[in-house]
Amino acid sequence: MSTLPAPDAASPAAAPSVVVRTVPIPADAPLLTYLPSGLPHDELLSWVRRGEGLVGWGAALTFEAAGEDRFREAERWWRELCSRAVVRDDVRLAGSGLVCFGSFPFASDSAEQARLVVPSTIVGRRDGQTWLTTVSLEPQLSLLEAPSVATDPEPPLDVAFADGAVSPADYAHAVAEAVQRIAAGEVDKVVLARDLVATSSAPIDPRWLLRRLAERYENTWVFSVAGLVGATPELLVRRDKGLITSRVLAGTIRRTGDDAKDLTLAASLARSSKDLEEHEYAVRSVAEALAPHSSSMNVPEAPFVLHLPNVMHLATDVAAVSVDDASSLTLAAALHPSAAVGGTPTARAVELIGELEHMDRGRYAGPVGWMDAHGDGAWGIALRSGALDPHDSSQITLYAGCGIVAGSDPESEVAESDAKLVPMRDALASD
């Protein structure tokens, strides 16, 4: 569904006037504090890490697509919109000018739609420079005014958790079945997920979740797109003036809270043959997907250990130089699903997910991020996240997944999934 006319519409003049204005502003408050209260949760947008990034609100234009062609249709819509837009950009940084936020379902047969949202207002910050962008369908923009800091969000109340479509026992059973399938040679790795439903006695304000996540998980990208909220540690792909980067995470160990013990655990993670094997699969899948679009690729020989408050991951940063005009969304589509969220071999692993998982992931583990009119942008994998119920603002479904390989133990994987649910569970707390 698009707010623009179909490509075969009688006349391009029938398209709405998309007028975009970006100006620098003298603002230094945290980006997330500008998100206003009182808006529907699907009109609050975020991509913020360590105080920089983009926030937006309102919906000047939206687009939805489903099925195998969801990425291609979204790319086509975006390029058409950019070709018709009138943009005055006084900042000229990645993320200024015309920008869309997007999130995509993990699977092509998901009941969820892919979403692109062009906010009516965007506040961005990069390298200490803050700017304001306004998007309008009117021929002329009104005078731009610097945004004000919004009132603080109220916390969720009396939050209760209940099993979703996949209980811990169901999950352990699915892991055991996956290990058998791996032993039979069907796949080398498959990533299985589970869900948890949280219900509050009052509406859940996404702004509360975003602020809590940003405070506690500064190494993640804190996102909100069309009701999908989370803090992902995994950057699927970034394209910035010809430089392509991707952060691959695979291999996880839970933190204890004791620094000395955690250092020992980090060392054991870095030596774990099971985790190193899982990580190698994921890195290889990313490098192979980027190869047709890039040159001078740098893939480190060994991963590093990324320390997060709840878990530690094996991580590798892949970098390459772009050799074509593939946009950040095209690159994200080429990478999705990587072995980190699908498995190896990917096609068969994704089929196995459909057989064993017994739920619709929706947009969990799909690409989420933003893109500008030049095709530059950043797309993460929607991990450590939850989907707000579009019909009940007091309910959110949380998701977590684990990579299953030959050495996986069902109960250990349940414990790992519990650890990965901690960020969103903690974000829902009122203390």
N, C-alpha and C positions, 0 to 999 in steps of 0.2 A: 504494500500500500504506500502510495507516494502522494505528497501534497503538490507535486509538479505534474503537469500534463504528461501523458504517455509520449514516448519518442516519436510516434507517428501522428501526433496531434496536428491539426490543420495548419497552425501557424505558430512559430516560436514566440510571436508577440503576445500570445495568450498566456505565456508563463508569467508568474508574479514577478514584480520588480524586487530583486534581492540587493539591498544596499547595505554595505558593510563599512564601518568606520572604526579605526583603531587609533588611540592616542595614548601617549605616556601619561601616567598619573603619579603624583607624589604620595604613595600609600605604602605603609610598611607593616600593617597589621597582618597576622597570619591569614593566608588565603582562605582557609575554611571558615573563618569568622565572617566573611562577606556573604555566605550563602543565606538567603533570607528565610524567615519563618513563613508558615502559612501556605506554602506551595505543595502541590501533589508530589509524592516522593519520586515519581518518574520524571519530574522536571528539575531535579537537583543533580548536578553533574560535577564530577571531580576526577582529576588525575594529578595527584600531589605526592611529592617525595622530598623529604628534608626541607620543607618550606617553599619549594619551587614547583611550578607546574601550571595547571589551569583549573579553574572552577567556573561553572556556568549555571544559569538558571533560565527558566522559561523554555518554550519550544517554538522557535520561529518556523522551523521546518522539520518534518520527520519522515522517515522511510522505513518500511518493513519488508522483509523477504524471507522465504523459507526454501528448504530443499537443497539439492546439490549445487544449484546456481546462486545460492544466497550471497556469496562473496562477489561473484561477477556482476550480479544485478546491483549490488550496493556500490561497487566501483563505477559502473556505468552511470548510475544516478548522480553520484558525487561529481564525476567529471562534467556531466551535463550542467549541473548546478553551477559549478565553478566557471564554466564558459559563459554563463549568462549573468554572473554577479558583477556588480559595480562596487569596487573595493578601493577605499582610500586608507592606506596603512602608513602611519607615521613612525612605526616602530621597526618593522621589517626583521623580526626574529622568528625562528621556528615557533609556531603557535600563535602568532599575531595574524591579523586579517581574518579571512573566512576559515572557520574551524568546525569540524563535526566531532562528536563523541560517538562511539559505537560499541556494541557487544553482540556476539554471535553464538548461536547454539553449538554445543559440542558436536552433535550428530545431525546428519542431514535429514533424518526422519523424526527429529524432535517435534513435539507439539508447540514448542516455543518459536517465536519469530526472531530473526536477526533485526537489530534496531540501529538506525543512525539518527542522531538528534543534533540539530543545529540550534544552540541556545540563542535566545534573544539578547542575553547579556553574558559576557565572559570577562573574567579578571585573570590575567596571566602574570607570571613572574619568572624571570630567567636572568641569571648572573646579576642579581640585585636590581634589575630594571622591572618595574611593574607597569602594566598597561590595562586599558579598558577597551573592549570591543563591543559594539552594538550592532545587531543584525535586525533589519526591518524589511517588511514587504511593501512598505510605503515608498513612494518615489524619493522622498527626502527624509533624512533623519532629523529628529529634534535635537536641541542643544544637549551635548553630553555632559553629565554631571558625575563627579567622582562618587563611587559607591560608598555607603556607610556600613559600619560594622553592625551586624544583626544582633538581635537579642539572643541570649544563650538558650540552647535547646534544653528541654526537660528530659530527664532520664526515663527509660522504660520502667514500668512498675510491676511488681509481683511476677517476675518472669518465671514461667514454668517450662520445662523441657519434656518432650515426649518423642518416642521413636517415630521415625518417618517411615518411608516405604521399605527401608532396609534396616532391621534391628541389628545390634551387635552380634547376636547369635546367627542371624541370616548372613551377616558379613563374614563371620568366621567360616561358615559353611561354604560360601562362595570362594573364599581364599583357598580352602582345602581342595575344592574342585579345580580351581585354577592351577594349583601345584600339580595335581594329577595330569591335567592337560599338558602342562609344560614337560612333565616327565615322559609323556607319550610323544613328545616332539612336535606338538601343534604350534607352539610359540616359544620364544625365549623369555618373553616378559609380557605381562598384561597389567594394566592399571585399573584397579577396582575402587569404586567410591561408595560411600554410604551417606545418609542424610539424617538430620535431627531437626525437629520442629520446635521452635520457641514461640510462646504466646505471652503477651503482656496484657495487663488489665487496662492499659491505656495505649493510644496510638504510638507506634515506634517512630521516632524522629530520626531519619537517616543522618542528620547533622550530628546527633549525639554519637552515633556509631563511628562516623568519619573522624571526629575529633579524638575519640578514645583510641582508635587504631593509629592515628598519626602520632599521638603522644607516646605510645608504647612500642611501635614498630617502625622506627625511623628509617630502617633499611629497606622498607617495602614501598610499593606504589599504591597509595590509598585511592580507591576508585569508587565511583557511583555512576551508573548509566542505566536509565530506565528501570530503576528499582533493584538493580543488582549492585550490592555493596560489599566491599571487602578490602583486603590489604595483601596484594600479591608480592611475593619475593622473586617471582620469575618473570623476566622481561623476554617475551617471545621475540620481538624484533623492534629495533629503532632505526629509522632512516633520517639522517641529518646531513643535508648538503653532500650527498654522495657517500657518506660513511654509514655502513650497516653494522649494527652490533646486536648481539643476542646473549642473554644470560641463561645458562642451562642449569637446572637443579634436578638432581636425582641421587638418591641415597640419603637417608634421614636417620637421626638418632635423637631421642628425647633428652632434654636437659633435666638435671636434678636440682638446680639452684645452688649447688655447692661448686664454687669456681674451680677448686682443685680437681674435684671429680669430673667436672665438665671438660677440663683440659685433657684429662686422661681419656674420656670418651671421644673427644675430638680426634685424638691421635689414633684411637682404635677405628674410628670411622674412616679415616684417611688410609688405613691399611686393610680394611674389610674387603675381601675378595668379592663377596656378594654385592656390596654397595658399589664397589669400583666397576664391577661388570654392568650393573644397572646404569651407572652413570655413563659408561662408555657407549652403551646403546643410544642413550639420549643425545650425547654430543655428536655422534656419528650421523644421526638422523637430521640434526640441524645443519651440519656442514654439507651434507648431500643435497638438502633442499635449497640452500643458499647458493650452491656452486653455479647453477646456470645464470644467476643474476649478478655475479660478483667475481672479483679477482683479488689477488694479494691477500688471501684469507689467512688469518692468524688463529690457529687452534692450539692453545697451550697443551703441553704434553701431559700435565697432571692437574687435577682439580685443586681448589683451595676449599677450606671449610668456612662456610658462611654461618656466623653465629646470630641467631635470633633469640628473643626472650624465652620462647617455648621449646624450640628445637634447633638442631644444627643440620646443615645440608652440605653435601659435596656440591661445589659450584664451579662452573667454567664460563668465562667470558670469551665469546667468539667475536672476531672483528673482521670486516672485509670492505673492499671498495666496490661500489656499485658500477656495473658496466652497461646498464640499460635504464630505461625510464620507469621501471617497475615501482609503483608507489609502495608506501609502507603497508597498506592494506593488501596489495597483491603479494608482497613478501610474507605477510602474516598468513594468507591463504595457502601459500606454498609450504609453509612450515607446519600448518595445522592438519592433523594432530601430530605433534612430535612424539617420540618414544617416551618422553617424560610424562605425558598424560594419556597416551594410548597404549603403547607397547611395541614389541618387535617380534616378527615383522608386523608393521603397523596395520595393514589392511586386515589381516587375520585376527590380530589382537582386538581391533575395534569390533569385528564380528563377535568375538568371544565376550567382549563387554556386554553386547546386546543379549547374549545368551545367559550370562551369569549374574548380571547386576540387578535385574528386575526393578529398574526404575528409570525414569526419564531425567537425565542430568540437567535438562534445560540449557541454560547458558553457563553453568558451572564448567570449568576447565576449557571453555572456549575463549577465543581472542576478545580482549576488552581494551579500549584505549581511545586514541584520538588521531586525527589527521588534518593537515592544513591544505590549502589550495594548491600547493606545490607538490603534494604527495608525501612531504615529510611528516613524521609523526612517530608515535610510540604505541605499541600494542603488547600488553602483558597477557598472561594466562590467568583466567579468573579463578584463582585459588584462594583459600582462606576467606571464603565469601559466603554470602547468603542472599536469597531472593525474597524480597518483600512480597507478600501476597497482594496482588492487584485488587482484590475484592475485600480484603480485611487488613487494615493498616496496623492492627495489633499483632500480626503473625508474620514470622519470617522462617524460611527453611534454610538451614545451614548444611554445608557439604564439606566432605573431606575424602581424600583418596590416597592410596598407597600403591607403589610399584611392586608387583608380585613376580618373583623369580624362583628358580629351583630351590633355593635355600630358605624360602619364606615359611614362617610359622604362623598359623592362623591367629592364635591369641596375641602374639607379638604385633601382628598387623592391626588387630583391633585396638591395642594400646597406642600404636603409632597414629591411627586415625583419631583417637581421642585427643592426642597431643595437638593434632592439626586443627581440631575444633576449638581449641582453647582461645585463640585470638578473638573469634566472633562471640564465644560465650562470655569472655571477659568484657567485650565491648558492650554487651547488653546489661552489664551490672550497673547499679546506680551508685555504688560507693566510689 
